[in-house]
């Protein structure tokens, strides 16, 4: 009886209602499929974001940990000294000693050592404000003497006792200063305040001597080269009256010279062939 009543009720249903119901069920099924695809897309995007964020977080501490760009290889260096020909001792873990391009060669003056203008031309000498602590890239060279010029270049390590000899090559050697020696020399230069001195400087213009004397001090602080050139000046040992600025410069030159000439490398070179009165 109940089955007959149910069948009669179904037969009286409007077919349009059935079609509408079926269409709604199909639409709901499609929506479920799209929601599943959208969820998968969100999961993929979130996974990519986590991967990228993780890479950034992993790299940043390394970048902040003092890694530096190796200017010679284009790679990354941890700043550990190599003990090679740049004058860096093996045990040094911070001193870089990277020189200006081309080094500090010749008579202590490097071409293009001043500050360049926008057009690439050198518009004025470089006057650095040196920090109290020795910069990682600190280098220096010193030239001194009369006719037989002596010199030292910390970048190459070349130490020359004199150029006035029958065989001048015998008066050359390699000297790699220790970090303590470099720091001592840097402290002398820092106290001198090289920015106060012109590029061409005569510490005692009222005096002269024959032969004349030469002092050239070049300092590289990692940015530029400061040159102080004293050419054709009086021999300092014969000058007993000088102003405070000249006295500070001569005392600094003598202190650096003494550090160099007290090394075993200097003492191992031959005696001078010629002396000057």
C-alpha positions as CSV (number, residue, x, y, z in Angstrom):
1,X,0.0,0.0,0.0
2,X,2.8,2.4,1.0
3,X,4.7,1.6,-2.2
4,X,1.7,2.4,-4.3
5,X,1.2,5.7,-2.6
6,X,5.0,6.6,-3.0
7,X,5.0,5.7,-6.7
8,X,1.9,7.8,-7.3
9,X,3.6,10.8,-5.5
10,X,6.7,10.4,-7.7
11,X,4.6,10.3,-10.8
12,X,3.0,13.6,-9.9
13,X,6.4,15.4,-9.5
14,X,7.2,18.2,-12.0
15,X,10.0,17.0,-14.3
16,X,11.5,20.4,-14.3
17,X,12.2,20.1,-10.5
18,X,14.1,16.9,-11.2
19,X,16.2,18.5,-13.9
20,X,16.9,21.5,-11.6
21,X,18.0,19.1,-8.8
22,X,20.3,17.1,-11.1
23,X,21.9,20.3,-12.5
24,X,22.5,21.6,-8.9
25,X,24.2,18.3,-8.0
26,X,26.5,18.6,-11.1
27,X,27.4,22.2,-10.2
28,X,28.3,21.2,-6.6
29,X,30.5,18.4,-7.9
30,X,32.4,20.8,-10.2
31,X,32.9,23.2,-7.3
32,X,34.3,20.5,-5.2
33,X,36.8,19.6,-7.9
34,X,37.9,23.3,-8.3
35,X,38.3,23.7,-4.6
36,X,40.6,20.7,-4.5
37,X,42.7,22.1,-7.3
38,X,42.8,25.5,-5.7
39,X,44.0,24.0,-2.4
40,X,46.7,22.0,-4.1
41,X,47.9,25.3,-5.8
42,X,48.0,27.1,-2.4
43,X,50.0,24.2,-0.9
44,X,52.5,24.5,-3.8
45,X,52.9,28.2,-3.4
46,X,53.3,27.9,0.3
47,X,56.0,25.3,-0.1
48,X,57.9,27.5,-2.6
49,X,57.7,30.4,-0.1
50,X,59.1,28.3,2.7
51,X,62.0,27.1,0.5
52,X,62.9,30.7,-0.5
53,X,62.6,32.0,3.0
54,X,64.7,29.2,4.3
55,X,67.4,29.9,1.8
56,X,67.5,33.6,2.8
57,X,67.6,32.9,6.5
58,X,70.4,30.4,5.9
59,X,72.5,32.8,3.8
60,X,72.1,35.9,5.8
61,X,74.1,34.8,8.9
62,X,76.9,33.8,6.6
63,X,76.9,37.2,4.9
64,X,76.9,38.9,8.2
65,X,79.7,36.7,9.5
66,X,82.5,38.8,8.0
67,X,82.8,37.0,4.7
68,X,84.5,39.3,2.2
69,X,84.8,39.4,-1.6
70,X,88.1,38.2,-2.8
71,X,89.1,40.9,-5.3
72,X,91.7,38.7,-6.9
73,X,89.5,35.6,-7.7
74,X,86.0,37.2,-7.7
75,X,85.0,34.6,-5.1
76,X,84.4,34.7,-1.4
77,X,87.2,34.5,1.1
78,X,87.1,34.0,4.9
79,X,90.0,36.4,5.4
80,X,92.5,33.8,6.6
81,X,96.1,34.9,5.9
82,X,97.9,32.8,3.3
83,X,101.5,33.7,4.1
84,X,102.2,34.4,0.4
85,X,104.0,37.3,-1.3
86,X,101.5,39.9,-0.1
87,X,103.4,40.2,3.2
88,X,100.7,38.4,5.2
89,X,101.9,36.0,7.9
90,X,100.4,32.5,8.0
91,X,98.9,33.0,11.5
92,X,97.0,36.2,10.6
93,X,93.3,35.6,10.4
94,X,92.1,39.1,9.7
95,X,94.8,41.1,7.8
96,X,93.9,41.2,4.1
97,X,96.7,43.3,2.6
98,X,95.0,43.8,-0.8
99,X,97.0,46.5,-2.6
100,X,95.8,49.0,-5.2
101,X,95.8,47.6,-8.7
102,X,99.3,47.4,-10.0
103,X,100.8,47.4,-6.5
104,X,103.0,50.1,-5.0
105,X,105.9,49.9,-7.3
106,X,108.8,52.0,-8.5
107,X,110.0,54.8,-6.3
108,X,107.0,54.6,-3.9
109,X,104.5,56.5,-6.1
110,X,101.6,54.7,-7.7
111,X,100.0,56.2,-10.8
112,X,96.4,57.1,-10.3
113,X,96.8,57.0,-6.5
114,X,94.7,60.1,-5.8
115,X,90.9,60.5,-5.8
116,X,89.4,60.2,-9.3
117,X,86.7,62.6,-10.6
118,X,83.5,61.6,-12.4
119,X,85.4,61.6,-15.7
120,X,88.1,59.3,-14.4
121,X,90.7,62.0,-14.1
122,X,92.7,62.5,-10.9
123,X,91.4,65.8,-9.5
124,X,93.1,66.1,-6.1
125,X,95.5,64.0,-3.9
126,X,94.0,61.4,-1.6
127,X,94.0,62.6,2.1
128,X,92.7,59.7,4.2
129,X,91.3,59.9,7.7
130,X,92.9,56.8,9.1
131,X,91.1,54.7,11.8
132,X,92.9,54.0,15.0
133,X,92.9,50.3,14.3
134,X,94.9,49.0,11.3
135,X,92.6,48.5,8.3
136,X,92.5,45.0,6.8
137,X,93.9,46.2,3.5
138,X,96.7,48.4,4.9
139,X,99.9,48.6,2.8
140,X,102.8,51.0,2.7
141,X,106.1,51.7,1.0
142,X,109.1,53.7,2.0
143,X,111.9,55.1,-0.1
144,X,114.9,56.8,1.4
145,X,118.5,57.7,0.7
146,X,120.9,59.8,-1.4
147,X,122.3,58.5,-4.6
148,X,121.8,54.9,-3.7
149,X,118.1,54.7,-3.0
150,X,116.9,52.2,-0.4
151,X,113.2,51.0,-0.4
152,X,110.7,48.7,1.0
153,X,107.2,47.7,-0.4
154,X,105.0,45.8,2.0
155,X,102.8,44.6,-0.9
156,X,105.6,42.8,-2.8
157,X,107.9,42.3,0.2
158,X,110.8,43.6,-1.8
159,X,113.5,45.2,0.3
160,X,116.3,47.1,-1.4
161,X,119.4,48.2,0.5
162,X,120.9,50.3,-2.3
163,X,120.7,50.7,-6.1
164,X,124.3,52.2,-6.2
165,X,126.3,49.0,-6.6
166,X,128.2,47.0,-9.2
167,X,125.7,44.2,-8.9
168,X,122.5,45.9,-7.5
169,X,120.6,42.7,-7.7
170,X,122.7,41.4,-4.8
171,X,121.3,44.1,-2.6
172,X,117.7,43.0,-2.9
173,X,115.7,40.5,-0.8
174,X,112.2,39.6,0.3
175,X,111.0,40.7,3.7
176,X,107.6,39.7,5.0
177,X,106.8,41.7,8.1
178,X,104.9,40.1,11.0
179,X,101.5,41.4,12.0
180,X,103.1,43.0,15.1
181,X,105.6,44.9,13.0
182,X,102.9,46.0,10.6
183,X,100.7,47.2,13.5
184,X,103.7,49.1,14.9
185,X,104.3,50.8,11.6
186,X,100.7,51.6,11.2
187,X,100.5,53.2,14.7
188,X,103.4,55.5,13.7
189,X,101.7,56.5,10.5
190,X,98.3,57.0,12.3
191,X,99.9,59.3,14.9
192,X,101.6,61.3,12.1
193,X,98.2,62.1,10.5
194,X,99.3,61.9,6.9
195,X,96.3,63.9,5.7
196,X,98.0,67.0,7.2
197,X,100.9,66.7,4.7
198,X,100.9,67.8,1.1
199,X,101.9,65.4,-1.7
200,X,105.1,67.3,-2.4
201,X,106.7,68.3,0.9
202,X,110.0,69.8,2.0
203,X,110.4,69.5,5.8
204,X,113.2,72.0,5.9
205,X,113.1,74.4,2.9
206,X,115.8,76.7,4.3
207,X,118.4,73.9,4.2
208,X,120.2,72.1,1.4
209,X,122.9,69.5,0.9
210,X,125.0,67.9,-1.8
211,X,124.1,65.2,-2.5
212,X,120.5,65.8,-1.7
213,X,118.2,63.3,0.0
214,X,114.9,61.6,-0.9
215,X,112.1,60.4,1.3
216,X,108.8,59.0,-0.2
217,X,106.2,57.6,2.1
218,X,103.1,55.9,0.5
219,X,100.2,54.6,2.5
220,X,97.3,52.5,1.2
221,X,94.3,52.2,3.5
222,X,92.0,50.0,1.3
223,X,90.5,53.0,-0.5
224,X,93.3,55.0,-2.0
225,X,97.0,55.8,-1.8
226,X,98.4,58.8,0.1
227,X,101.9,59.9,-1.1
228,X,104.2,62.2,0.7
229,X,107.2,63.0,-1.5
230,X,110.3,64.7,-0.2
231,X,112.7,65.0,-3.1
232,X,116.0,66.9,-3.3
233,X,115.8,67.9,0.3
234,X,118.7,68.3,2.7
235,X,120.1,65.2,4.4
236,X,118.0,65.0,7.7
237,X,121.0,64.2,9.8
238,X,122.5,67.6,9.0
239,X,119.4,69.6,10.0
240,X,119.2,70.4,13.7
241,X,116.4,73.0,13.6
242,X,113.0,72.2,12.2
243,X,109.3,72.9,13.1
244,X,107.1,70.5,14.9
245,X,105.4,69.2,11.7
246,X,108.8,68.5,10.0
247,X,110.1,66.9,13.2
248,X,107.1,64.6,13.4
249,X,107.6,63.5,9.8
250,X,111.3,62.8,10.1
251,X,110.9,60.9,13.4
252,X,108.2,58.7,11.8
253,X,110.4,58.0,8.8
254,X,113.4,57.1,11.0
255,X,111.2,54.8,13.2
256,X,109.9,52.9,10.1
257,X,113.4,52.8,8.6
258,X,114.8,51.4,11.8
259,X,112.2,48.6,12.0
260,X,113.2,47.6,8.4
261,X,117.0,47.8,8.9
262,X,117.0,45.9,12.1
263,X,115.5,42.8,10.5
264,X,117.7,39.8,9.7
265,X,116.8,40.1,6.0
266,X,118.4,43.6,5.9
267,X,121.5,42.5,7.9
268,X,122.1,39.6,5.5
269,X,122.6,41.9,2.6
270,X,126.2,42.9,1.5
271,X,127.9,46.0,2.9
272,X,127.7,49.2,0.9
273,X,130.3,49.7,-1.8
274,X,129.9,53.5,-1.8
275,X,129.5,56.0,1.1
276,X,128.5,59.6,0.9
277,X,130.0,62.5,2.9
